[in-house]
Amino acid sequence: MEFEPIKTNKVYEQVIQQIKEMIYRGDIRRGDKLPSERVLKKQLSVSRASIREAFSALEMIGLIESRPGEGTFIKEVADKNLLEPLSLALLLEDDVAGELLELRRVLEVDCVRLAAERRNQEDINTLEEIVNKMEIRTGFEEDSINLDRDFHYTIARTSKNNVLYYVMTSIMAAMDFHIKHTRTKLVSRPDTMNKFTAQHRRIFSAIKKEDPEQSMQEMKSHLEFVEQLINREIEG
C-alpha cells in the first residue's frame, strides 16, 4: 500500500481520491486498516489536518470507521449513508417527482421479483402483518402512509440485495419529500385507499406463493395506478 505525494489546493479531496482509486484497484479491501495519520502525512506530504478532514468526510458517508485504540478501517459492511448524497441531491432538485416515479417503477418491479424468489417465512410474516394493519387502519392518513412505506421497504429488504435496498430507500425518501402533500390528499380518499390496500394484498399473495411473474405484474399495476393519480394531482 503506497501513496503518492499531493500537490493541490484541495488537499483533502485528493486524499479521498487516492483512497477511492486504491479501493477500485483492489489495493484496499473491506476490513483493511488504513495507515496512521503520521504515516499518511509522510507519504502524501500533507498536513494531519488535511488527513483528518478527508477521514471525517469518508466516515460521514459510511466508507470508513474509526476504532478507538485500533485505528481507521474500511468498513466491513456497506453503510446506507454511502447513498446519503444521492438522497440529498434528489431533495434539492426541482420538478423530479415524475422522474422519481418512473425510476421507482423500474427498480421495484424487479425488486419484487427477487423478493418472491428469495423470501423466507419471517419475511412473509412481516409483510402479512403490515397488510393486515393496512386493512384495519384504512382511513387513518398517517398510519396508511407509514404502513405503505413499511411494505415497500420490507419488499426491498426481502430481495436480499443490500445495494438495491439502499438505492430504494434513497429514492423513496426523496419521493416522500416531493409528493408529501399530494400523497396526503390521496390517502384521505376512502375509495383510493381501499384500492391501494387491495393492491398491496395481491402483491403480498403473489410473493407468498413464490410467483415472481405475478408479483411483478401486481407491482407494476399498483405503481402505474399510483403514478396516474399523483401525476393527475401534480398537473391539476
KAMOQUI-V609618 format. One record per helix or strand. SS is the DSSP state (alpha for helix, beta for strand). FROM is the first residue (numbers start at 1). TO is the last residue. If there is no record, write none. Layout:
SS,FROM,TO / SS,FROM,TO
This chain:
alpha,11,25 / beta,33,33 / alpha,37,44 / alpha,48,60 / beta,64,67 / beta,71,74 / alpha,80,92 / alpha,97,118 / alpha,121,137 / alpha,141,158 / alpha,162,178 / alpha,180,187 / alpha,190,208 / alpha,212,235
